[in-house]
């Protein structure tokens, strides 16, 4: 049982990493046999891993096709961003930020500012958010957030190519760190929620246009 769990988690980590790299795009079928050969793992733990990812709504089962990366929809985007913003607020309200934690956040911001490609910038932004919630005492909350962000990543990979969209987002990140440094968590929480909503507003416009044309 333990070995199966380890293999299942290995498969999940591999699939999520492929998604982050853009190797698994929306609508693409996940081939169980090919995945089994590539990882050297039997089909059983792969099916378990895919079932868990389906429960997280990252992928979906389609008759006669197997598992595919779920299509992007405006309603889902609204729900995802609203949920993630609220959960991250809960996370930082349940966190204690040491001087080292604040230094790490500042270093993460610097890496973000020095990222020049779209994918590198996106990855740096999500690393910042992971650091931000990393000191929360509620492990279940952190795990839930990370699952939801795997899905959110598809929206930003697909629809945000304009670097200017992130300008206000970057400025808000600096303000979040400053508020935390001043031990003003209520202000940090307010800015954090706005941080996610700015990205959502841009996505809403893009997704609304796409849905009207389909």
Backbone bond lengths (Angstrom), bond angles and torsions (degrees), N, CA, C in turn:
res aa  C-N    CA-C-N  psi(-1)  N-CA   C-N-CA  omega(-1)  CA-C   N-CA-C  phi
1 X - - - 1.474 - - 1.524 111.12 -
2 X 1.355 116.14 -43.68 1.460 120.11 -179.91 1.522 110.86 -63.49
3 X 1.350 116.46 -41.56 1.459 120.54 179.95 1.527 110.85 -62.90
4 X 1.328 116.84 -41.41 1.469 120.99 178.73 1.516 110.66 -62.39
5 X 1.336 116.72 -41.40 1.468 121.26 179.02 1.516 110.88 -63.26
6 X 1.329 116.96 -41.88 1.465 121.21 179.54 1.529 110.33 -63.38
7 X 1.334 116.36 -44.63 1.466 120.79 179.60 1.527 111.24 -65.22
8 X 1.332 116.36 -41.30 1.464 120.70 178.58 1.524 110.65 -60.12
9 X 1.327 116.80 -45.41 1.462 120.71 -179.91 1.526 111.10 -66.25
10 X 1.327 116.55 -34.37 1.471 120.42 176.94 1.524 110.27 -62.92
11 X 1.330 116.26 -42.54 1.467 121.49 178.84 1.532 110.36 -63.71
12 X 1.338 115.86 -46.04 1.467 120.07 179.64 1.521 110.93 -59.60
13 X 1.319 117.03 -45.47 1.468 120.73 179.83 1.516 111.12 -61.30
14 X 1.347 116.29 -40.65 1.469 120.38 -179.89 1.530 110.89 -64.16
15 X 1.338 116.48 -46.16 1.469 120.47 -178.33 1.530 110.89 -63.77
16 X 1.322 116.01 -44.11 1.466 119.65 -179.71 1.525 111.07 -64.49
17 X 1.329 117.35 -36.77 1.457 120.60 177.50 1.530 110.81 -66.99
18 X 1.322 117.16 -39.49 1.469 121.23 176.72 1.525 110.53 -62.28
19 X 1.323 116.15 -37.53 1.461 120.70 177.77 1.527 110.66 -65.64
20 X 1.324 116.09 -44.01 1.463 120.55 -179.78 1.520 111.18 -62.06
21 X 1.334 116.96 -36.74 1.461 121.22 -179.37 1.519 112.18 -77.92
22 X 1.340 117.18 -10.64 1.459 120.53 -178.83 1.520 113.16 87.52
23 X 1.348 116.96 5.95 1.464 120.79 -179.77 1.524 111.51 -73.98
24 X 1.331 117.10 -24.57 1.466 122.12 174.77 1.519 108.18 -113.34
25 X 1.314 116.21 106.55 1.466 120.68 -175.76 1.523 110.71 -98.29
26 X 1.334 115.34 168.62 1.462 121.86 -179.69 1.527 110.20 -60.09
27 X 1.334 116.10 133.45 1.456 121.60 178.83 1.517 114.16 86.84
28 X 1.326 117.64 -8.60 1.461 120.42 -177.52 1.529 110.37 -78.45
29 X 1.332 115.27 137.00 1.467 120.97 178.84 1.520 110.14 -79.57
30 X 1.321 115.98 138.61 1.466 121.52 176.00 1.527 107.51 -94.27
31 X 1.309 116.38 113.37 1.463 122.37 -176.40 1.528 110.30 -84.23
32 X 1.333 116.34 111.54 1.463 120.82 -176.31 1.527 111.99 -62.59
33 X 1.334 116.60 -44.49 1.467 120.24 -177.20 1.529 110.81 -64.58
34 X 1.329 116.01 -42.98 1.468 119.89 179.89 1.529 110.62 -65.69
35 X 1.336 115.26 -39.01 1.459 120.24 179.53 1.530 110.41 -66.34
36 X 1.327 116.05 -38.58 1.464 121.08 178.53 1.527 110.74 -62.86
37 X 1.327 116.29 -43.37 1.466 120.08 179.67 1.528 111.45 -66.98
38 X 1.328 115.61 -42.27 1.465 120.12 -176.90 1.520 112.28 -65.22
39 X 1.334 116.74 -40.78 1.466 121.05 -176.26 1.526 112.45 -93.00
40 X 1.340 116.59 -13.33 1.459 119.23 -177.11 1.512 112.38 67.82
41 X 1.335 115.55 35.04 1.466 122.26 -176.75 1.522 108.22 -124.34
42 X 1.328 117.31 143.21 1.460 120.95 179.39 1.521 111.29 -65.73
43 X 1.324 115.68 164.55 1.469 121.24 -175.19 1.527 112.31 -68.27
44 X 1.345 117.36 -29.98 1.479 120.14 -174.74 1.533 113.24 -58.55
45 X 1.349 120.84 -55.42 1.471 118.81 178.08 1.529 112.83 -65.38
46 X 1.332 117.06 -24.98 1.467 119.38 177.12 1.526 109.58 -68.02
47 X 1.338 116.23 -43.85 1.476 119.41 177.15 1.532 110.71 -61.24
48 X 1.321 117.25 -40.52 1.468 120.37 179.06 1.527 110.45 -62.94
49 X 1.329 116.36 -42.83 1.462 120.28 179.44 1.528 110.63 -62.75
50 X 1.325 116.87 -43.52 1.460 121.09 -179.74 1.529 111.27 -65.90
51 X 1.321 116.29 -37.42 1.473 120.14 177.84 1.522 110.96 -63.12
52 X 1.333 116.73 -40.18 1.464 120.21 178.55 1.532 110.96 -67.41
53 X 1.325 116.37 -38.97 1.467 119.52 177.78 1.526 110.58 -67.45
54 X 1.324 116.65 -31.21 1.465 119.97 176.05 1.529 110.46 -67.89
55 X 1.331 116.51 -39.85 1.464 120.15 177.35 1.522 111.06 -60.58
56 X 1.330 116.68 -32.52 1.469 121.57 178.09 1.523 111.55 -82.69
57 X 1.369 116.72 0.22 1.455 124.00 178.64 1.530 112.37 63.79
58 X 1.316 117.08 24.36 1.455 121.08 175.64 1.520 109.59 -82.09
59 X 1.338 116.20 -35.12 1.455 121.20 173.80 1.525 107.91 -129.35
60 X 1.334 116.10 173.53 1.467 118.64 177.27 1.526 109.36 -143.66
61 X 1.330 115.91 153.29 1.460 122.06 177.71 1.528 109.04 -88.03
62 X 1.323 116.48 129.69 1.463 122.28 179.87 1.522 108.63 -121.18
63 X 1.333 117.97 126.65 1.469 120.14 -179.93 1.526 112.06 -53.47
64 X 1.308 116.19 135.59 1.469 124.48 177.90 1.527 114.10 68.17
65 X 1.325 117.45 4.62 1.463 119.78 177.58 1.528 112.66 -125.30
66 X 1.307 116.17 -24.86 1.460 119.67 -176.52 1.511 110.69 93.49
67 X 1.319 116.57 -140.95 1.456 121.41 -178.45 1.527 110.54 -97.13
68 X 1.334 115.45 135.22 1.467 120.44 177.25 1.528 109.00 -132.07
69 X 1.327 115.59 158.55 1.461 120.39 174.36 1.519 107.82 -71.88
70 X 1.333 117.24 124.72 1.461 122.60 -172.25 1.526 112.58 -62.42
71 X 1.345 115.23 144.50 1.464 121.36 177.39 1.525 110.97 -65.59
72 X 1.345 115.59 156.10 1.460 121.40 -178.60 1.527 110.49 -92.60
73 X 1.338 116.42 136.89 1.456 121.32 -177.77 1.522 110.40 -138.13
74 X 1.332 114.99 147.40 1.463 121.13 -177.72 1.525 111.60 -60.41
75 X 1.328 117.48 -44.94 1.475 120.83 -178.37 1.527 110.50 -60.51
76 X 1.331 116.37 -42.86 1.455 119.36 179.63 1.521 110.72 -64.39
77 X 1.334 116.74 -41.71 1.473 120.53 -179.82 1.523 110.55 -58.98
78 X 1.330 117.09 -45.41 1.469 120.72 179.33 1.525 110.88 -60.02
79 X 1.322 115.91 -45.53 1.469 120.26 -179.09 1.526 111.25 -65.02
80 X 1.331 116.24 -42.76 1.462 120.81 -178.68 1.521 111.89 -62.11
81 X 1.324 116.10 -51.16 1.467 119.49 -175.89 1.523 111.41 -67.31
82 X 1.326 117.08 -38.16 1.469 119.88 177.53 1.532 110.18 -63.48
83 X 1.327 116.44 -42.90 1.467 120.89 -178.38 1.523 111.25 -67.60
84 X 1.332 116.56 -47.23 1.465 120.46 -178.47 1.527 111.01 -62.48
85 X 1.310 116.87 -42.53 1.471 119.29 -179.46 1.527 110.85 -62.32
86 X 1.322 117.21 -42.44 1.467 120.72 -179.84 1.529 111.37 -67.60
87 X 1.337 116.28 -40.63 1.462 119.53 -179.24 1.526 111.60 -68.91
88 X 1.336 117.02 -37.38 1.462 118.74 177.69 1.522 111.34 -66.66
89 X 1.317 117.17 -36.61 1.463 120.31 175.10 1.526 109.78 -60.50
90 X 1.327 116.33 -44.81 1.464 120.25 177.44 1.532 110.63 -60.30
91 X 1.329 115.76 -38.17 1.470 120.22 -177.26 1.523 111.93 -66.29
92 X 1.333 117.63 -45.62 1.471 117.96 -177.73 1.529 111.31 -74.18
93 X 1.333 116.16 -25.34 1.468 118.72 175.48 1.529 110.90 -70.21
94 X 1.327 116.15 -20.07 1.467 121.30 179.58 1.531 110.26 -107.47
95 X 1.339 116.81 28.45 1.465 121.50 -176.55 1.520 111.51 -121.88
96 X 1.318 114.01 153.96 1.469 120.83 171.03 1.522 107.64 -119.90
97 X 1.335 116.58 119.31 1.457 121.60 -175.92 1.529 110.05 -100.11
98 X 1.325 114.72 113.81 1.460 120.13 176.12 1.525 109.89 -80.16
99 X 1.326 115.97 173.20 1.461 119.88 176.27 1.523 110.57 -61.66
100 X 1.326 116.55 -38.95 1.470 119.97 178.15 1.525 110.99 -63.77
101 X 1.335 116.94 -40.67 1.464 120.96 179.62 1.521 110.86 -61.23
102 X 1.319 116.63 -39.94 1.467 120.98 179.02 1.524 110.57 -68.50
103 X 1.342 116.51 -39.62 1.471 119.65 176.58 1.529 110.75 -61.90
104 X 1.324 116.22 -40.19 1.465 120.52 179.29 1.528 111.22 -64.52
105 X 1.318 116.57 -38.91 1.467 120.34 177.65 1.528 110.71 -64.33
106 X 1.318 116.63 -40.06 1.467 120.33 179.21 1.532 110.86 -66.22
107 X 1.328 116.68 -39.69 1.471 120.53 177.36 1.527 110.39 -64.08
108 X 1.338 115.60 -39.19 1.454 120.33 179.15 1.527 110.93 -64.56
109 X 1.326 116.15 -39.65 1.472 120.68 176.26 1.521 111.11 -61.77
110 X 1.316 116.60 -41.51 1.460 121.27 179.85 1.528 110.48 -62.78
111 X 1.324 116.89 -42.83 1.468 120.33 177.59 1.521 110.74 -62.50
112 X 1.330 115.79 -38.19 1.460 120.17 177.55 1.528 110.53 -61.40
113 X 1.312 116.51 -46.41 1.461 121.36 -178.39 1.529 112.07 -66.08
114 X 1.329 116.32 -24.39 1.458 120.42 -179.45 1.527 112.37 -93.71
115 X 1.337 117.00 1.73 1.469 121.18 178.29 1.525 108.95 -83.33
116 X 1.322 116.48 128.32 1.464 119.65 -172.70 1.526 113.93 -110.96
117 X 1.315 118.22 -19.29 1.459 119.40 176.52 1.521 110.02 -97.39
118 X 1.329 115.63 158.80 1.463 120.04 -178.14 1.520 111.17 -59.72
119 X 1.343 116.59 -47.52 1.456 119.55 -176.26 1.531 111.71 -67.06
120 X 1.345 116.18 -40.68 1.473 119.68 179.46 1.525 110.52 -64.10
121 X 1.315 115.82 -39.11 1.466 120.33 179.87 1.533 110.77 -66.02
122 X 1.322 114.58 -41.78 1.462 119.97 -179.62 1.522 110.67 -64.22
123 X 1.327 116.43 -45.05 1.457 120.57 179.34 1.536 111.00 -62.96
124 X 1.337 116.33 -40.38 1.467 120.35 179.82 1.531 110.96 -65.27
125 X 1.321 116.66 -37.17 1.469 120.25 178.83 1.524 110.91 -64.35
126 X 1.313 115.74 -42.28 1.458 118.73 -179.14 1.525 111.79 -72.50
127 X 1.337 117.49 -30.47 1.470 119.48 174.22 1.525 110.60 -64.86
128 X 1.337 116.11 -37.40 1.463 119.84 176.97 1.531 110.15 -60.95
129 X 1.323 116.14 -46.44 1.467 119.61 -179.21 1.535 111.43 -65.47
130 X 1.328 117.09 -35.19 1.466 119.96 176.49 1.530 110.66 -63.53
131 X 1.333 116.14 -41.67 1.463 120.17 176.93 1.526 111.05 -64.21
132 X 1.315 115.27 -39.03 1.459 120.92 -176.79 1.523 111.96 -60.76
133 X 1.327 116.52 -39.42 1.471 119.56 -177.75 1.528 112.22 -96.58
134 X 1.334 116.59 -2.87 1.458 120.72 -173.34 1.513 115.54 -65.63
135 X 1.344 117.24 -14.80 1.467 120.25 -178.75 1.528 112.35 -101.72
136 X 1.333 114.91 9.65 1.465 119.42 176.55 1.525 109.39 -72.42
137 X 1.322 116.88 140.63 1.457 121.89 -178.66 1.525 113.28 -79.70
138 X 1.342 116.76 -13.01 1.459 121.37 -176.86 1.532 109.40 -92.99
139 X 1.337 116.31 97.65 1.469 121.32 -177.25 1.523 112.52 -64.97
140 X 1.321 117.58 -35.10 1.467 121.21 179.68 1.520 109.72 -64.57
141 X 1.314 116.84 -40.24 1.461 121.84 178.71 1.529 110.31 -61.77
142 X 1.317 116.78 -43.63 1.464 120.94 179.79 1.525 110.92 -64.34
143 X 1.330 117.06 -43.87 1.461 120.56 179.40 1.523 111.15 -61.92
144 X 1.313 116.72 -41.85 1.461 121.20 179.31 1.529 110.95 -63.20
145 X 1.328 116.28 -43.73 1.457 120.51 179.03 1.527 111.56 -60.96
146 X 1.303 116.66 -43.09 1.465 119.47 -178.44 1.519 111.60 -64.88
147 X 1.324 117.35 -36.84 1.464 120.42 176.74 1.528 110.70 -64.20
148 X 1.320 116.28 -45.34 1.465 120.30 -179.09 1.530 111.59 -64.47
149 X 1.326 116.03 -36.51 1.470 119.73 -178.84 1.520 112.30 -70.06
150 X 1.320 117.11 -28.53 1.464 119.16 174.52 1.528 109.88 -59.59
151 X 1.314 116.50 -37.52 1.465 120.61 179.53 1.526 110.43 -75.69
152 X 1.316 117.67 -42.83 1.464 121.62 179.32 1.522 111.31 -57.68
153 X 1.321 116.14 -35.37 1.458 121.14 -177.31 1.523 111.65 -55.11
154 X 1.339 117.21 -35.22 1.466 120.76 179.72 1.532 111.25 -61.84
155 X 1.317 116.34 -38.90 1.467 119.94 -178.77 1.524 111.03 -64.69
156 X 1.305 116.69 -42.59 1.458 119.39 -177.17 1.529 111.51 -77.24
157 X 1.327 117.06 -30.90 1.462 119.90 174.67 1.525 110.54 -65.31
158 X 1.323 116.14 -37.85 1.461 120.49 -173.90 1.526 113.86 -83.73
159 X 1.326 117.63 -33.79 1.457 119.15 -168.19 1.524 116.21 -118.29
160 X 1.312 118.47 -10.42 1.469 118.47 -179.08 1.517 109.75 -112.93
161 X 1.324 114.83 105.20 1.458 120.78 176.44 1.528 111.35 -119.68
162 X 1.306 115.94 -11.07 1.466 121.82 -178.84 1.535 108.90 -87.24
163 X 1.331 116.39 111.30 1.474 121.02 -176.47 1.518 112.48 -61.26
164 X 1.333 117.48 -26.35 1.468 120.53 -177.42 1.524 111.84 -65.78
165 X 1.333 116.83 -21.66 1.463 120.79 178.69 1.520 110.24 -58.82
166 X 1.329 115.66 -34.21 1.452 120.75 -174.45 1.533 113.48 -87.51
167 X 1.328 118.38 -2.72 1.467 119.08 -176.50 1.523 111.36 -61.04
168 X 1.333 116.53 -51.58 1.469 119.37 178.22 1.517 111.51 -65.33
169 X 1.330 116.06 -34.24 1.462 121.05 178.46 1.529 109.96 -61.74
170 X 1.336 116.72 -44.79 1.465 121.15 179.62 1.525 111.21 -63.00
171 X 1.323 116.10 -43.21 1.466 119.97 179.43 1.525 110.97 -62.27
172 X 1.321 115.74 -37.76 1.463 119.58 178.96 1.521 111.33 -67.88
173 X 1.334 116.54 -35.09 1.462 119.24 177.87 1.524 110.95 -61.85
174 X 1.312 116.14 -41.08 1.469 120.00 176.66 1.519 110.24 -62.08
175 X 1.332 116.05 -40.48 1.465 120.36 -180.00 1.528 111.40 -67.10
176 X 1.336 116.70 -34.29 1.467 120.58 177.51 1.525 110.27 -63.17
177 X 1.333 115.89 -46.66 1.464 120.41 -179.56 1.526 110.64 -63.80
178 X 1.324 115.91 -40.74 1.469 119.67 179.40 1.528 110.82 -62.69
179 X 1.324 116.81 -43.09 1.466 120.64 179.38 1.527 110.73 -64.10
180 X 1.321 117.09 -39.91 1.471 120.75 178.01 1.529 109.81 -64.46
181 X 1.335 115.88 -42.04 1.465 120.54 179.56 1.522 111.19 -61.71
182 X 1.330 116.10 -31.58 1.467 121.45 178.79 1.530 111.53 -87.96
183 X 1.341 116.17 6.14 1.461 122.75 -179.32 1.528 111.42 59.65
184 X 1.330 115.11 36.43 1.460 121.31 179.13 1.533 108.04 -110.85
185 X 1.311 115.91 73.73 1.463 121.18 -175.57 1.538 112.22 -64.95
186 X 1.347 120.74 -38.73 1.467 119.07 177.98 1.528 112.94 -56.82
187 X 1.341 117.08 -40.64 1.462 119.76 177.80 1.519 110.97 -68.47
188 X 1.335 116.77 -41.82 1.468 120.71 177.62 1.525 110.51 -59.33
189 X 1.323 116.67 -40.88 1.468 121.39 -179.70 1.523 111.55 -65.30
190 X 1.317 116.70 -41.02 1.465 121.09 179.51 1.530 110.86 -63.93
191 X 1.332 116.27 -45.92 1.465 120.48 179.83 1.522 110.56 -66.01
192 X 1.319 116.54 -37.41 1.458 121.44 179.83 1.527 111.12 -60.83
193 X 1.318 116.46 -43.78 1.471 119.76 178.99 1.528 110.23 -64.04
194 X 1.320 116.95 -42.32 1.462 121.05 177.56 1.522 110.97 -62.29
195 X 1.335 115.55 -34.82 1.459 121.86 -178.86 1.532 111.60 -57.49
196 X 1.322 115.96 -45.29 1.463 119.76 178.30 1.523 112.05 -72.84
197 X 1.328 117.09 -34.39 1.460 120.52 -176.47 1.537 112.35 -69.34
198 X 1.324 117.49 -31.07 1.459 120.42 177.57 1.527 110.27 -62.54
199 X 1.318 116.11 -44.03 1.464 120.21 178.71 1.526 110.10 -65.73
200 X 1.335 116.75 -41.14 1.461 120.51 179.39 1.524 111.36 -61.36
201 X 1.317 117.74 -42.20 1.468 120.86 -179.57 1.527 111.39 -58.51
202 X 1.323 116.11 -40.49 1.462 119.91 177.87 1.526 110.54 -66.74
203 X 1.323 115.95 -43.99 1.466 120.35 -179.72 1.523 111.76 -64.03
204 X 1.323 116.52 -36.80 1.465 120.19 179.09 1.519 110.85 -58.56
205 X 1.316 117.46 -42.80 1.465 121.10 179.17 1.519 111.00 -63.11
206 X 1.345 115.91 -45.51 1.463 120.22 -178.64 1.526 111.34 -65.96
207 X 1.341 116.34 -45.74 1.450 120.93 -177.44 1.534 111.51 -68.42
208 X 1.324 116.81 -36.51 1.471 120.33 177.84 1.522 110.22 -62.03
209 X 1.319 117.02 -40.42 1.461 121.39 179.05 1.520 110.53 -65.56
210 X 1.324 116.46 -42.92 1.472 121.43 -179.96 1.525 110.53 -62.96
211 X 1.342 116.98 -45.90 1.453 120.90 -176.58 1.529 111.48 -68.15
212 X 1.335 117.29 -31.03 1.469 120.12 176.91 1.512 111.78 -69.04
213 X 1.326 116.21 -29.51 1.461 120.46 -176.61 1.515 113.56 -92.42
214 X 1.332 116.38 3.53 1.472 119.03 179.07 1.524 111.27 -112.95
